Amino acid sequence: MRKIVVEAGKEKKIKNFYPNIYKDEIREIVGSVKNGDIVEVCTADGEEIAKGYIAEGTSAFVRVLTTDKVTVDKILILDKIKKAYERRKKIFNETNCVRVFYSEADGIPGLIVDKFEKYVVVQFRNSGLEVAFRQEIINAIKKVMKPKGIYERSDVENRVHEGVEQQTGVIFGEIPDRIIMEDNGLNYIIDIVNGQKTGFFLDQRDSRKFIRPYLNETTRFLDVFSSSGGFSVAALKEGCKKVVAIDKDSYALQLCRENYKLNGFTSNFETIEGDAFSILKTLSNRGERYDVITLDPPSLIKKKIDVSRGRDMFFSLCDESFKLIENGGIVGVITCAYHMSLQDLIEVARMAASKNGKRLQVMGINYQPEDHPWILHIPETLYLKALWVKVIEE
């Protein structure tokens, strides 16, 4: 087998279950390697410490699959997918739609698998994994999950950076136009083919659940970057007197309105299409006021160098939101960007509140739910942070 020899000292992080090996951490490549090749990872003195695959064109040259002395083959792939699925079985008591495989957190870097009722969406986030194990992964999904259909959503930006084609389409069985997701007493329409991400923002389950006890028939609720209405459907379910959803994606807002009707809501809501920043200013100029505001922008912070720009964006959002929020009102400041930390959210919320003469109390902090596991040894697996703050009078 081809070998990757790492620089002295770099074996420590690998033995501590970190799965990414970067080019500048490699001392020697024994034999010629190409994208998707399986390699042994060794120390300078010849000790085998891991096995992984070559991922050319990505930030990490080698992605580790195991630190055990086992064969990397279809049996290992099947075992990883089976174990990940078994770990999530209890979550299906709460919802029929679950992330059943979450990349390196479940032991196969680059693989995302979401199960929507009887249908599965698979995403190969880099071409190295696809070259190495595409068919083995598809076969394992069929065997373990027994889906009626499998749809590929390998349309992520990473692949563009690699210079390979984004891929979408049915790869097994059939995929319906719509699937109904059941989640904590709410129903949502899932469009696997045209929806955002793999069809829905499954990772906001805990945040949607968190805010509901604070809502009632007197609440005026503003859902900024609403997508298909995850938060605003929950708001209507709690009887809010006014719900406004803002998004620039017209199709997402169409699904949002359909989700309202699906849950039996026919009034007390409004959808506004356009740029969230300018719409917030317009609402403020009109003298609008709200009791709860959720700020959940898309992940625009892809690299560490983007953090400063990201902080500025969140500051602007918080600044405008604190002009709209009533005393006693709650603002949820949410990021799905790994590089944007919880401390970043705390700082921008504090500064924007101070600018507007608002005093904040932290009501709660959420992370991604259990089916998107956070592995302490892999910092990148923690990406979603939600800070909930309440405006209080002195």
N, C-alpha and C positions, 0 to 999 in steps of 0.2 A: 504493500500500500504506500502511496505517496505520503511524505512527511513534511510537517511544518515545525520547525524548531524555533521556539520563542526565546527572546532575550532573557538573560538572568534576572530573576525577580518577577517577571510577568506571569510565571506559573502560579503565583499566589492567588491572583484574582480568579483564575480559571478553576483552581481547586476549591475556591469559595463560591463556585456556581455562577460566575459571570460569563455570559455566552459569547461575547464579541471580542474578536482578536483583530487589531488594527495593523496596517502594513508596517508602521514604524515600531511595532512590538515583535516583529518577526526577524529572527537572526539568519535563518537559512530555509530555503525551500529545496527539499530533496526530491528530484524528479520534476518533470514538467507538469503543471497543473492548469486546468481550465475551469470555466464556470460550471458549477454543479458537481465537480469531482469530490468524492469522499476522501478525507485525509486524516492521518493520525497527527495529533499535536504532542510534541515531545519537548522536554527540557534539554538544555545544552549537554547534559550528561547522559542523554538517551532514555530517560524515564518517560513512558507514555502516560499522559495525564488526561487526554480527551480525544474524542473523534468528532468531526464536524464536516461541513461542506463549504466549498469555495463559493463566495458571492461576489463576483467581479462587478465593479461599477457601483458598489454600495459603500457606505462609510466603513463598514467592517469587512475585512477581506475573508475571514473565516467565521462561520457561525457554528457554535458548538451544539451538538446534539446529545452528547452523553459524556460524563466523566467516569463512567463504569467501563470495565474491560469486557465489553459485549460487542457483538457484530452489528454494524449499522446496515439494516436491511428492511424489507417489508414487514418482518415480524416486529421489529422495534417500533416502526411507524404505527402499526396496528395497535400495539400495546399502549403507546402514548395517547392515541386518540380514544381508545377504550377507557383508559383511566380518567382522562379529562371528562368524558361523558358521564361516567359513573359518579364523579365528584359533584356533578351538578344536578343529579336526579331530584333532590329535594326542592330545588328552585322551581321545578315544573309544577309544584303545588300552588305557587303564587302566580305563575304566568305560563302561557303556552309558547312563548318566544324567548330564547335564551342564547347567549354566546356560549357555545360548547367547546370552543378551542381559542385560546388567546395567546398566540405566538410564543415567544420565549418563556412566558409565565407557565405554559404547559409543556415546554420542552422541545418545541419545533419552531425556532425563530423564523418569522416571515409568514406563518400560516394563521389565517383567521377563518373560523367557521361559526356561522350563526344558524340556528335552527328556528324557523318560523312555522310553528304547528307541524305539519307533515313534510315540510320543504326545507331544503338546506341551501345556504349561500356560502360559497367558498371563495377565499381571496388569497392569491399568491402575491405577497408584497414585494418579492424580489425574484428575479428570473433564475437565480442559482438554485433555489429550492424547487422551482418548477422543473428545471432540467433534471435534478437529482431524483425527485420522488413524485412527480405529478400523478401518474397513474396509480401508484401505490396508495397515495392519500385518497384519491377518489374511491378506490376499491375498499379502503378501510372505512370511509364514511358510509358507503352502501352497507357494509357488513354490520357495523356497530349501530347505526341510526335508522337503517331501513327506510330511507325517505322515498316519497313519491316522485321527487324531482330534485335535481341539483343545478343551481345556477351559479355561474362564475361572475364575480365582480372584481376582477383584477384590473381596475381602472384607477389605480392610485398613482400619485405624483412620483413616487419612488421609481416606478418603472420608466417614466419619461427621462429621469436623470440617468438611468442605466443605458438609455438608447434602445430600449426594447418596446414592442407594441403593448399598449393596454389591451386587455382582452375581456370581453363580456359575452354571455350567451348561455343557453341551455346546454349542459354537458351530460345530463342523464334525465330520463323521464320527461315530465311536463311541469310547467310552472304556470299557475293561474295568474290572471291579471291582478287580483286582489286577495289578500289573506287577512282575516280578522284576528288581531292580537288581543288577548285578554290579560289585563294587568291590574291587580289590586282593585277589582270592581269596575275598571274602565275598559272601553273597547277602542281600538285604533285600527285604521286601515293601513296595511303594509303593502307597498308597491315595490317588490323586489327589483324589478327591472329599471324603473325610473326614479325610485326614491333616493334620498340622500344616504351616503355611506353604503351599507349593505341592505338598506331598506327602511331602517328606523334607528333612532338613538336609544338603543337598549341600555346604554350606560347611565342614563338619567333616572333609572327606576327609583333609587333611594331618595334622590332629591325631590322627585314628584311626590313621593310618599311623605317626605319631611314637612313640606309646606302646607299640606292639606289641613292639619289641625288648627292652623292660624287663619283659616278662611271661613267666612260665613256670609249671610245674606246682606250684610252692609258693606262688604269688601268691593273696592274698585281695583281691578287687577290688570296690570300691564305686562304682557308677555313679549319681550323684545328678542328678536332673532327666534321667532316662534317655531320655525320649520312647520311640521304638520300638526302642531298644537299640543305637544306633550304636556306642557304646564297649563295651558289655557283650558284644555278639556278637564283636567283635575280641578281647576278653579270653578268651572261651571257645575261640576258634579257637587261641589260644596255650596252651591246656591249663590255665588257671587252676583251682586246686583249689576255689575258692569265688567265686561272682559274685552280687552283690546289686544289683538295679536299683530305684531309687526314683522315683516320679512320681505326681502327683495326678490324672492323666488315665487313667481306667480303660481307655479304648479304646487309648491309646498302649501301655499295659502288655500288653493283649491282643495287639497287633501284636508287641510285644517277645517274648512267649512263642512266637508263631508263627515269628518270625525265628530263635529258638533251634532250633526243630524243623526249620525249613527247612535249616539248616546241619548238621543231624545231632546236635544236642546234646540229651541227654535227662536230664542230671543236673548237679549242682554249681551250680545256679542257684536264685535266689529273687527274686520281685518283691514290692515293698511299695507299696501305694497309700496316698497321703496327703500331708500337708504335710511338706516336706523338713526344715524347721527342727526341728519337734517329733520327727520320726523320728530325726534325728541325735542329739538329746538322749537319746532312748530307747535307742538302740544303745550310746551311751557309758555310760549308767547300767547297762546289762547287762554291761559289760566287754568289748564286742566290740572287735576290733582288725583293721586292714586294712593291706595293703602298698601299695596304689595306690587313690587316691580321685580321681574326676573331678567337678568342680563346674561345671556348665554351665547356669545358670538362664536363663529366657527374658528377653528385653529389656524390662525394666520402666522403663528410664531413657530417656524419650522426649525430654526437654528438658534444657538445661544446668542448670536450677534443681533437677533431680532427682538431680544427681550426689552431693550429700551423703547423701541417702537411699540411693542405690545403694552408696556406700562402706560405710555402716552395715550394709546387707544382706550384702555380701561379707565384711565383718569377722566378722559372726555365723557365716556359713557356714565361714569359715576357722577361727575359734575352735573350733567344734564338731569340725571335721575334724582339727585338730591334737591333739584329745583321743583321737581314734580311730586315728591313724596310728602305725605302728611306727617305731622308729629305722631309718633306711635306706629308709623308705617315700617314695613320690612322690605329690604332690598337684598336680593340674592345675586351675588357677583360670582360668576362661574367661568372656569377656563378648562378646556380640554387639551391644552398645550403642555407638554412635559416641561419645557423650559420656563414656563411661567409658574413660579412657585406660589404656595399659599402665602408666604411672607410678602411676595409682590402684591397679591390681592389685598392683603391687610394694609399695606402701606398706601396704595393708591386710593383705597376706600377712605382711610383716615384723612389723607390730604384733601381729597375732594369734599369730604364732609366738613372739615375745618374751613375750607374756602367758603362754604355755604352756611356757616354758623350752625352746623348740625353736630350733635353729640351722639355717638354710636355705642350700642351694646351688642356684643356678639350673642346671637341666638343659637347658632349651631354651625358645625362644619361637616360637610359630607365629602366622601370620596366615591370612586366608582364602586359598583356593587360586586358581590361575591363571584359572579360569573366572569368578571374581568379582574382576576386575582392580582394583587400587589405583592410581589416577591421582594423581600428586603434586600436580597443580594443583587437585585437587578433594578436600580433606581428608575430606569425608563418605564417600568411597568406601572408606576404611579403617574398618571397623567391628568386625571380629572379631579379638580378641587372646586368645592362650592362653599363660599363664605356667606352666611346669612346674618345680616346686621339690622338692628332696630333703631330708629331715630327716637331718642328720649329727651324730654325737657329737663333742664337743670333744676 
